[in-house]
Amino acid sequence: MVGGVDALLIAVATQSAEHAYLAAAFALLGSVIGSSFLFFLARKGGDAFLHKQISAGPGKRLHFWFQQYGLITVFVPAVSPIPLPMKIPVFCAGALQVRFEYFLLVLAIARIIRYFGYAYLAVHYGSQTFSFVKSHAWQLGGAALTVAIVSMLILRLLQKRETSLGIPQ
């Protein structure tokens, strides 16, 4: 359920400030485990399915976006305060043989920002957290996009460094 983990995390953090960051840690762990499972499932058998899906329509557009922007297509929905589906970008990352370490790093950074940010807001704003997030969604989304761009620049620099050192991608 898109947004369900966010709502549950905010509810737990609002009701029990001492458990807010523990709830965020469990949300992070669940997201990483679930996304990793889908990533490896796509890596093992996703190429054929992906190639069939990217021949036309929305699949073709998503494939183009992934080729152009790489893991930013995972980062943005993972960090965005506007709930966005994660399965398709995660599946693409696995099927297109993205290095797992890069995928995991991008996903973890995004989810840490999102879940621990929600925990922080819930501890400080209490029952007003949902209203705060809703009224500041565009500013939070802009901040998320800025972090995504900086993260992707760093990731590309690391990839170029590895290439110049002869480390296989």
N, C-alpha and C positions, 0 to 999 in steps of 0.2 A: 504494500500500500504506500503510494508516494506521499510523503509527508507524515506518515504514521509514527515513525521513529522520532521525528522532530517533536511532534505533539506529546508523545509519551515522555520524552526527555524533559521537555519544559514542564509538564505536569509534575513529574517526580521532583525536579529541582525546585519548583515553586512550593511544593508541600514539605520538602525536606532539604534545606540548604546544605546540611552536612553530607548528604548523599548525591549532591548535584554533579560533582566532578567524577564520582565513581560511576554514576549513570552515563556520563559522557564517555568515559573510558570503555564501558560495556557496549555502548552504541558504536564506538569506533572499532572495537574488536569484532563485533558482529558484521559491520559493513566490510571490513577488510577480509574476513573469512569468506563471507558470501560472494564478494566480488572476485576474490582469488579463485574460488571454486568455478565460477562462470568463466573466468579468464582461461583457466587450464582446460576446461571442457571445450571452449572455442578453439584453443590452440591445438588440441588433439583431433578434432573433427570438424572444425568450423570453416575451413577453407572452402570446401565444396558448397556448403550451405551459403556462405558469404558470397562466393562468386555467382551463384544463382540469383541471389537477392540484389546484387549491385549492378546487374545488367541494365536496369531501367528504373525510373521513378524515384521515390524517396530513398531507396537503397543506394542508388547511383549518386545522389546528392550527398548522402551521409559519407559514402566512401571518399568522394572528392574532398569533403570537409576534413575527414580524418587524414587524408594524404597531405592536405595543405597545412593543417594546424596540429596534427599529431595529438599528443596527450592533453592539449588544452580542451579537447572535446570530452575528455573524462573529467578534468579539473572543474570546469565551469558548472556542470550539473551537480558535482559532488560537493561544492562549496556554496552554491547559490542559495540564498534565503527563499527563493521562489522554487518550490519543489519541482524538480525535473526528473524524468526517468533516467536511470543509470544503466539499464541492461544492454541497450544497443551499443553505446560507446565502449563499455567493458568487453562485450562480445567482439567488437571490431578490433580492439587492442589485442586480444588473444589470437583471433584468427589471422591478423596481419603480422603476427610474430614480433610484437613490441617486446623489448627486453622486460622481463618481469620486475627487475629491480627498479627500473624507471617508472613502470606502471604503479608499483607499490608505493614508491616515494611520492608520486603525484597524488595518488588516492589518499594516502595517510596525511599529507599536508592539508589537503582540502577538507578532509573529515575532521581533523583536529581543529582547524579554524571554525568549521561549522558547529560541531557538537560542543566543544568547550566554550565557544562564543555563546551558544544558546544557554548553556549551564550558567555562565557568568551573568547574562542578561536576566535569567530567571531568578538568580539569587538576589540581584540588585533591584529588579523591577517587579518581582512577584507576579501577581495575577495580571499585571499590565503588559507582560512580555509579549503576548500575542498581538496586542494593539501596537506596541512599539515596533515590532518586526514588520507588521503590515504597513504601518505609516512610513517606515524608513526602508522599504524593500528596494527601491531604486538606488538609494545611497549605499546600502549594504551590497547590492548586486554590482555596483560600480567599483566598490572596494575589492570585491571578490575578483572581478575582471582584471583589475590592476595587479593583484597578487598573482593571478594566472599568467599574465603576460610576463611579469618579472620571473616567475618560476620557469616558464618555458624558455626564456632567454638563458637562464642559468643552465637548464637541461641541455639546450643546444650547444652551449659552450663546453659542457662536459662531454657531449657526444663528439664534437670536433676535436677535443683534446685526446679522447680515446682513439679516434681515427688517425690522428697524426702520430700517436704513439704505437699504432699497429695493433691495438687491442680490438678483437672481434666484437661486433655489435650483435 
